[in-house]
Amino acid sequence: MISIKTSAEIEKMVVSGRVLAEILQAVQGRVRPGVSTRELDQLAYRLCVDRKVKPAFKGYHGFPYSLCVSVNEEVVHGFPSERRLAEGDIVSLDFGVYRDGYFSDAALTLAVGAVSPQASALIRVTREALFAGLAQVKAGNRLGDVSAAVQERVEAGGYSVVRHFVGHGIGRALHEDPQIPNFGEPGRGPVLKAGMVLAIEPMVNAGGFEVEILSDGWTAVTRDRSLSAHFEHTVAVTENGCRILSQPDSDHPLF
């Protein structure tokens, strides 16, 4: 069942999302050649403690870290480790916060130093696909309008949409109804209503869409080992568009 949040609940999620975005921004500032992915996770955890919030992922179904750090062909749910980022890598940071009874969730993909034109284009198109989807998030549209807009932008760029993982509703639980595929047909699926809060998150592969899970039971990689990128925002549906909650200033005009 898809829940409709009250204005008071959405304001609590605004605060959760703002804290998330500020922490993710600080972690992003530490991404450079030579830094270990474990250092990024440790920084995210320390900042959660400082701000008196809980990292949403730590302990979730047994996930042992605060931050998902996925490098190059890793799609999502990458384990932080002693691995050090190298010039030319791309790295996806996926992070969530639990505060005052509500979750928020966001992700982004970054270039580590100078990257290839192909890697840079993949990051750009994936981010554009997220915002193409967000442009369809408003009351009266259907979920398929969001999914189709993401898929259209991705495939126009010559890339493929991951189908094994999807976006989701979010609120009192990290994952709520509805599931939000990044592919589909416009005019299909549930009608979007004001008060829904959604986590829209394109995951895009440079090669085929197929993925496989590594032996740790979590890290998903592209089956053909092509590069993958990931962007995500938590957004509230309104009558006139979507309000992005997972950014430092979520009081901006509607997207």
N, C-alpha and C positions, 0 to 999 in steps of 0.2 A: 504494500500500500504506500502510495506517495504522500508524504506529509506536507502540510502547508504551515509554514512558520508564521507566527505573529510578528508584528513590528518590533516588539520587545525582544523576541528571540533573535531576530535578524540583527538587532543592535548588539547583542552579546556575541554573535558570530562576527560582526564587524571588528570588535576588539580582538577576538581570537585571531582573525585573519590579519589584522594589522601587526600583531606581535609576531606571527609566523613570517610575514613579509620582511620585517625588520631583521629577524634572525637569519633568514635565508639570504638577505642582502649582505649581512656581515660575513656569512660563510662564502658567498660568491666572491667577496673581496679578497679571500685567502687563496683562491684558485690560481695556481701558477705552476710552471715546471718545477719539479723537485718536492712539492708538498705531497704527503701521503694521504690517501683517502681516509685513513683512520683519524688523522689530525682534523680533517673536516668534520667527521662525526663527533669527535670529542669537543670541538668548538660548539657545534650545535647543541650538544647536551649541556655544556656549561652555561650557555646563554639561556637555555630553558630554566635551569636552576636559578640563575640570576633574576629572571623575570617571573619566577614562581608559576610556571606553566609546565604541563607534562608533554614530552614528545609523544605524538600520537602513535608512532609506529613501534616504539620500544616495547616488546612483550606482546605485540599484537599477533595472535596465533603463533607465538613463539619467536617472532622476529627479534633478533638480539640487539639491534642497533637503533639509534635515534634517527639516522639519516640513511636513505638509499642513495648509493653512489654508483652510477653505472657508466662504464668507460667504453668508448668506441662501439664494439659490436654488442655490448650489453644493453638490453632494451630497458628493463626495469628491475627493481628489487636487488640491485647489486650490493654485495656485502662490503663495507669498509674494511681495509686491510693495511698492511705495510707497503702495499703497492704505491709507488710514487708516480705522479702524473708526469708525462713527458711532453716536450714541445711537439705540437701537431696533434695531440689527442683531442677528442671532444669528451666532455663529461656531463652527465645528467644528474642533477640534484633533485631528489623528491623528498618532501618534508611535510610534516603535519604537526599541529598543535592541538592540545585539549585544554580548554580554559573555561571555567565557570559553567561546566556542563555541556559544552559544545565544541565540536571539532572544526578545523579548517585544514585545507590540503592544497599544495601547490608544487609545481615542478618547473625547471628550466634546464636548458642545455647550453653549455658554454664552450668556447674555444679555449684551448690551453696554449697560450702563446700564438705563434703564427700557424695557421692550419691551411690545408689544401683548399683550392677553390671549390672542389666537390663537397668537402665537409662544411664549408661556410654556407654553400647554397642549401644543403640539407637542413642546417639549423634555421636558416631564414624561412624556408618554405614551411617547416613544421610550426614555427611561430605564427606565420601568416595563416596557416590552417586553423590554429586555435582561434584567432580573431575572426576568421570567416565563420566558424561555428558560433562564436559569441554574438555575431551580428544577427543571428537567427533566434537568439534567446530572448523572447518576449511573449507576454501573455497572448494566447490565441494561435500561435504557431504550434506545430507538432514537433515531437522529439526527432522524427525523421528529417525534418528540415535542418536541424543542427548537424546530424550525422552526415547527411548528404553534402552539406556545404564543406565540411572538413574533408570528406573523401574527394570531392571535386578539386579542391585546391591541391591536395597531395598528388593526385594522379595527373593533374595538369603539369606538375613539376617533374613528372617521370619517376615518382617514388611510389611506395606501397604502404598501405595502412595496416598496422598490426591488428589482427582480428581476435587474437586469443585473450586480450585484455581490453577493458572498457572503462569509461568514466562511470560516474555514479552519483546518486543523491547523497547528501551529507547533512549532518545536524547533531542530534544527540548521539548518534552512532557514526563511526567513520565511514561505513558503507551502508547506505540506505537505498531503497527503491527511488527512482528507476535505474536500471543499467543503461548506460549511454554508449552504444557502439560508435566508432568513428567511421562507419560506413552505413549506407542505407538509402532509402528512397524518400524524397520529400513528400509531405502530405500523409505520412504514415506514423503510427505510434501514438502515445498519449498526448493530449493537448496540454501545452504548458500553461500554468496558472500563476498569477501573482502570489508570491510567498513561497514558491518552491525554491530550494537552494540546491545547486548542482555543482559537481566537480567535473568540468570538461577537460579532457586530457588526451590529445592526439599523441600517439606513438607511431613514428614513421621510420621505415627502413629504406636505405638506399637501394637494396636489392629486393628479394622476394619478401612476402609478408610472414612467412613461416618462422616460428620460434621454437626453441627447446629450452628445457630447464636443466641447469647444471647440477652436479652431485650434492651441492649444499641444500638442495630442495627449494631454493628461492630465486637465485639469479637466472633471469631469462636472457638468452642471447639469440641473435639472428641465426637461423639454421645455416645460411650460406656465409655467415661471418661478415656480412656487409655492415656498414655503419648504421647506427640508429640514433634518433633524437626524440625528445619528449618535452612537451610544455603542458602546463596545467594551471587553471585558476578555479577558485571557488567563487561562484556567482549567485546572486539572488535574482529571480525572475520578477520583473515589474510589468506594468501595463505598457510601458514605453520603451523597454529595452532591458538590459541586464546591468546590475550593479556589481562591479568587481569587488569582492571582499578581501581577497588575498593580496593586498598591496599596502604600502606604508600609509597612503592617504586614501581611504575608501569612501570619503565624502565627495569625491569628484562627480561631475555630471555623469549621467547614465551613458553606457557605451551603446 
